[in-house]
Amino acid sequence: MNMETRKRKTNVTIWSLIVILLISVYLILSDTPVAAETMKYRVSAYLTDIGFIPVGDAEGHIVGHYTRRGLAFFENGEVATYTHWGTFDFTKGIGPYMGYSIFAYEDGSTIVQKIQGPFEWAPGRKMRVFTGMGEFIKGTGRFEGIKGTVSFSGKEVTPSSKETKSDIYFDNTATYTLPPK
């Protein structure tokens, strides 16, 4: 083998090693899993608006929309305002709901969730209970790029009326990730 051929083989080997090293570094950095975090909090809220129309196919069947406002109390001591807009399809006060919730923090950061679930009558109670699940669909500020899911359950404390506005509370457990900074 002459000197020129050896030099070419050495250059090809060096460049091959550099390319393999760069690809390896890229794969390691891009596949590094981001550790999921857990967020626990309680929301206390009441109705600020509700509207509905009878469907007419069965007694007590209505569809409608509602807005709730309140506060979210987080396990880490933070408090955020809570606003929720939703729709429902109830027959005699029970049925599915879905909507969007926005949590606004003191530092200006926000989280938006899409949720859904059923309202039901609690056994032996005059007020409804509910469960649900959802997902994070947007975050701003320190929550920019948030992804994850939430599950929750709660109950009415007072029924829906002109005086009480259907006070509710519910406990949430969310699992989420944020992109690396």
C-alpha positions in Angstrom: 0.0 0.0 0.0 1.5 3.3 -1.0 1.6 6.4 1.2 -1.2 8.2 -0.7 -3.6 5.3 -0.2 -2.8 5.1 3.5 -3.4 8.8 4.0 -6.8 8.5 2.3 -7.8 5.5 4.4 -6.7 7.4 7.6 -8.7 10.5 6.6 -11.8 8.3 5.8 -11.5 6.6 9.2 -11.1 9.9 11.1 -14.1 11.4 9.3 -16.1 8.3 9.8 -15.3 8.4 13.6 -16.3 12.1 13.8 -19.6 11.5 12.0 -20.4 8.5 14.3 -19.5 10.6 17.4 -21.7 13.5 16.2 -24.6 11.1 15.5 -24.2 9.4 18.9 -24.1 12.7 20.7 -27.3 13.8 18.9 -29.1 10.6 19.6 -28.1 10.7 23.3 -29.2 14.3 23.7 -32.5 14.0 21.7 -33.6 10.8 23.4 -32.9 11.9 26.9 -36.3 11.5 28.6 -37.7 14.5 30.5 -38.7 13.4 34.0 -42.5 13.7 34.5 -43.6 15.8 37.4 -46.7 15.6 39.5 -48.9 18.5 40.4 -51.7 18.2 43.0 -54.2 20.9 43.7 -57.7 21.7 44.9 -60.1 24.0 43.0 -63.0 25.8 44.7 -65.4 27.5 42.2 -68.9 28.6 41.6 -71.1 29.3 38.6 -70.9 32.8 37.1 -73.1 32.1 34.0 -75.3 29.3 32.8 -77.7 28.9 29.9 -79.6 25.9 28.6 -82.3 24.8 26.2 -84.6 21.8 26.4 -83.9 19.2 23.8 -87.6 18.0 23.7 -86.9 14.3 23.2 -87.2 13.2 26.8 -88.4 14.7 30.1 -85.6 16.8 31.7 -83.2 16.6 28.7 -81.2 19.8 28.3 -78.0 21.0 26.7 -76.2 24.1 27.7 -73.2 26.1 28.5 -71.7 27.4 31.8 -68.8 29.4 33.2 -67.2 28.9 36.6 -64.7 31.1 38.5 -62.7 30.3 41.5 -59.2 29.6 43.0 -56.8 26.7 42.7 -54.7 25.8 45.8 -51.6 23.9 44.9 -49.7 21.5 47.1 -46.6 23.7 46.9 -48.4 26.6 48.4 -49.2 28.5 45.2 -52.6 29.9 44.4 -53.9 30.6 40.9 -57.2 32.0 39.6 -59.4 29.5 37.9 -61.8 30.2 35.0 -63.7 27.4 33.2 -66.0 27.4 30.2 -67.9 24.3 29.4 -70.9 22.6 27.8 -73.2 19.9 29.1 -75.8 17.4 28.0 -77.9 16.5 31.0 -81.0 14.4 31.5 -82.6 15.1 34.9 -79.4 16.7 36.1 -76.9 14.1 35.2 -74.8 13.5 32.1 -71.5 14.4 30.4 -69.7 17.7 30.4 -66.6 19.1 28.7 -64.8 22.3 28.7 -61.6 24.3 29.0 -59.9 25.6 32.2 -57.4 28.4 32.5 -55.2 28.7 35.5 -53.5 32.1 35.9 -50.6 32.5 38.3 -49.3 35.6 40.1 -46.1 35.7 37.9 -48.2 35.9 34.7 -47.8 32.2 33.7 -50.9 30.3 32.6 -52.0 26.7 32.0 -54.9 25.7 29.7 -56.5 22.3 30.1 -59.2 20.5 28.2 -61.4 18.3 30.4 -64.4 16.0 30.3 -66.4 13.8 32.5 -69.8 12.8 33.9 -72.0 14.5 36.6 -73.9 12.0 38.7 -76.0 12.0 41.8 -74.1 10.7 44.8 -75.8 7.7 46.5 -78.1 9.0 49.2 -77.2 12.7 48.5 -79.1 15.6 47.0 -76.0 17.0 45.3 -74.0 15.8 42.4 -70.5 14.3 42.3 -68.2 14.3 39.3 -65.0 12.8 38.0 -63.1 13.6 34.9 -59.9 13.6 33.0 -58.1 15.9 30.7 -55.0 17.1 29.1 -52.8 20.2 29.1 -53.2 22.0 25.7 -51.1 25.1 26.3 -48.9 26.9 28.8 -47.2 30.3 28.9 -44.4 31.7 31.0 -42.7 29.0 33.0 -45.3 26.5 31.7 -44.5 27.1 28.0 -44.6 23.8 26.1 -46.3 21.8 29.0 -47.7 18.4 28.0 -49.5 15.9 30.2 -52.7 14.7 31.7 -54.9 15.4 34.7 -57.5 13.4 36.6 -59.9 14.8 39.2 -63.0 14.2 41.3 -65.2 16.4 43.3 -68.7 17.3 44.4 -71.2 20.1 44.8 -71.3 21.7 48.2 -74.5 23.7 47.4 -77.0 23.1 44.7 -77.4 25.3 41.7 -79.8 28.2 42.6 -79.9 32.0 42.3 -78.5 32.3 45.8 -75.8 29.6 45.9 -74.5 29.4 42.3 -73.6 25.7 42.6 -70.5 25.9 44.8 -68.1 23.0 44.0 -64.7 21.7 44.9 -62.5 19.1 43.2 -59.1 17.5 43.8 -56.7 17.2 40.9 -53.6 15.1 40.2 -51.7 16.1 37.1 -48.7 14.4 35.5 -46.7 16.7 33.1 -43.5 17.4 31.4 -41.9 20.7 30.3 -39.4 21.0 27.5 -35.7 21.4 28.6 -34.7 25.0 29.0 
